[in-house]
Amino acid sequence: MPGGLSAGSLQRWYEALCRFHVRDLRSLANAGGSQLRPRTLREVGAVYAFWWTGDTGMLWGANRRIVLKGAGGRPVTLDWTDEWLGLHAGEPIPLYVGKTGNLNKRVRQHTLLGRARVATPDATGRKAKAPTTSCQLRAGLDHLFPAVEDTRDLLLDNVGLSFVELSGDEHGATRFYLEDYAVGAMRPPFNVDVER
């Protein structure tokens, strides 16, 4: 769609983003669940969303309080309430929305299946420092379930993926606005940040 982006086309892309391609990430992983199979996804530009597709009852007892660093370094406490997550509506629950120039590579970065865990919050619920800036999905899942020693099975069995392929420079603005639109509409918890 060279030449521009209309509000109508943005809404249509958003509707497409809400359709699942992968109901659970296990279908993309090798037999042991230690990595994604090669070339399971195309190496294309895309806007993507990870969703909780497992039993929503698992989220009732999850660690849903997070303390972020606010302006001047002061702590800002957020609670991912039932309403925020939409628990009463049932699954699926959006967890994270992003954009990328290479969908296959980006999903691998988010899952980090070579590690049992990537982050553990401290006793105050402060957001833990992740090993990379590209593993927001995995770090968020580790925050929700701090007592689970190895969150890989939790990830593979309870998280799904949807995406819209939008490759090339001609779709750069569409990727930008679609990601922002989806984050605002879905309010995925792993995207949240506060002013510093």
C-alpha positions in Angstrom: 0.0 0.0 0.0 2.5 2.6 -1.1 1.5 6.2 -0.7 -0.3 6.4 2.6 -2.3 4.9 5.4 -5.9 5.6 6.2 -7.7 5.0 9.4 -9.9 2.4 7.7 -7.0 0.4 6.6 -5.4 0.6 10.0 -8.6 -0.9 11.5 -8.6 -3.7 9.0 -4.9 -4.5 9.8 -5.8 -4.5 13.5 -8.6 -7.0 12.9 -6.2 -9.2 11.1 -3.7 -9.0 14.0 -6.4 -10.4 16.3 -6.6 -13.7 14.3 -4.4 -16.5 15.6 -1.7 -18.1 13.5 -0.3 -20.2 16.3 -2.5 -21.3 19.2 0.4 -22.4 21.3 4.2 -21.9 20.8 4.9 -25.6 21.4 3.8 -26.2 17.8 6.8 -24.2 16.7 9.4 -25.9 19.0 11.6 -28.9 18.7 10.6 -32.1 20.5 12.5 -31.1 23.7 11.2 -27.6 23.7 14.7 -26.2 23.9 14.4 -24.1 20.8 12.1 -23.2 17.9 12.5 -25.3 14.8 14.4 -23.6 12.0 12.4 -21.4 9.7 9.1 -22.0 11.6 8.1 -18.4 10.7 8.9 -16.3 7.7 11.7 -13.7 7.8 9.4 -10.9 7.0 8.4 -7.5 8.5 5.4 -7.8 10.7 3.4 -6.5 13.6 2.8 -9.4 16.1 1.0 -10.1 19.3 1.6 -12.8 22.0 -1.5 -14.0 23.8 -2.2 -16.0 26.9 -4.2 -18.9 25.4 -4.0 -21.3 28.4 -6.3 -21.7 31.3 -7.0 -18.2 32.6 -7.4 -19.7 36.1 -3.6 -19.9 36.2 -3.5 -16.1 36.1 -5.7 -15.6 39.1 -2.8 -16.5 41.5 0.0 -15.1 39.4 2.2 -12.2 40.6 0.3 -9.3 39.0 2.0 -6.5 40.8 4.9 -4.8 39.2 7.1 -1.9 40.4 8.5 0.2 37.6 11.1 2.9 37.7 9.4 6.3 37.4 10.6 9.9 37.1 13.6 10.6 39.2 14.0 6.9 39.9 11.0 6.8 42.2 9.1 3.5 42.3 5.7 3.3 40.5 3.5 0.4 41.5 1.0 -1.1 39.0 -1.4 -3.9 39.5 -2.5 -6.0 36.5 -6.0 -6.2 37.7 -8.7 -8.7 36.5 -10.2 -5.8 34.6 -6.9 -4.8 33.0 -6.3 -8.3 31.8 -9.9 -9.0 30.9 -10.0 -12.2 33.0 -13.7 -12.3 33.2 -14.0 -12.3 29.4 -11.8 -15.4 29.3 -8.9 -16.2 27.1 -7.2 -15.2 24.9 -5.5 -12.4 26.8 -3.0 -10.1 25.0 0.4 -10.1 26.6 2.7 -8.2 24.3 2.5 -6.4 20.9 5.5 -5.5 18.8 6.8 -4.7 15.4 9.8 -6.2 13.5 11.7 -6.4 10.2 12.2 -10.2 10.8 9.4 -12.1 12.4 11.2 -15.4 12.7 14.2 -13.8 14.5 12.1 -11.6 16.8 10.0 -14.5 18.1 13.2 -16.4 18.9 14.5 -13.4 20.8 11.3 -13.1 22.8 11.2 -16.8 23.8 14.9 -17.4 24.7 14.2 -21.2 25.0 17.8 -22.0 25.8 17.3 -20.6 29.4 15.1 -22.0 32.2 14.3 -18.4 33.2 15.4 -15.0 32.1 14.2 -12.8 35.0 13.0 -13.0 38.6 11.4 -10.1 40.4 12.6 -9.3 43.9 10.3 -9.6 46.9 9.0 -6.0 46.4 7.8 -6.9 42.9 10.3 -4.6 41.2 10.7 -5.4 37.5 13.8 -7.5 37.1 16.5 -6.6 34.7 16.3 -8.9 31.7 19.4 -10.3 30.0 18.5 -8.6 26.7 16.2 -5.7 25.6 14.4 -8.1 23.2 12.9 -10.7 25.6 9.9 -8.8 26.9 7.5 -11.7 26.5 9.7 -14.2 28.5 10.7 -11.6 31.2 7.0 -10.7 31.7 6.0 -14.4 32.0 8.8 -14.9 34.5 7.5 -12.0 36.5 4.0 -13.5 36.5 5.3 -16.8 37.8 8.3 -16.1 40.0 8.2 -19.5 41.8 8.3 -21.6 38.6 11.9 -22.7 38.3 11.7 -23.3 34.5 9.1 -21.3 32.6 9.7 -22.8 29.2 6.8 -25.3 29.3 4.5 -22.6 30.7 5.4 -20.4 27.8 5.2 -23.2 25.1 1.8 -24.6 26.3 0.0 -21.3 27.2 1.1 -18.6 24.8 -0.1 -18.1 21.3 0.9 -15.8 18.4 -0.8 -13.7 15.9 0.8 -11.5 13.3 0.3 -9.4 10.2 3.0 -9.5 7.6 4.0 -6.0 6.5 7.4 -6.1 4.9 9.5 -3.4 3.4 10.0 0.3 3.8 6.6 1.0 2.1 5.0 -0.5 5.2 7.2 1.2 7.8 4.5 3.7 8.8 1.8 1.0 8.9 3.9 -1.1 11.2 4.5 1.9 13.5 0.9 3.0 13.7 -0.5 -0.5 13.9 1.7 -1.4 16.9 0.7 1.8 18.7 -3.0 1.3 17.9 -2.9 -2.3 19.1 -1.0 -1.5 22.3 -3.6 1.2 23.1 -6.6 -1.0 22.2 -5.4 -4.2 23.9 -3.4 -2.8 26.8 -1.0 -5.7 26.9 0.7 -5.9 30.4 4.2 -6.6 29.1 4.2 -3.4 27.0 3.5 -1.1 29.9 6.0 1.5 30.9 6.0 4.8 32.8 7.6 8.1 32.3 11.2 8.4 33.5 
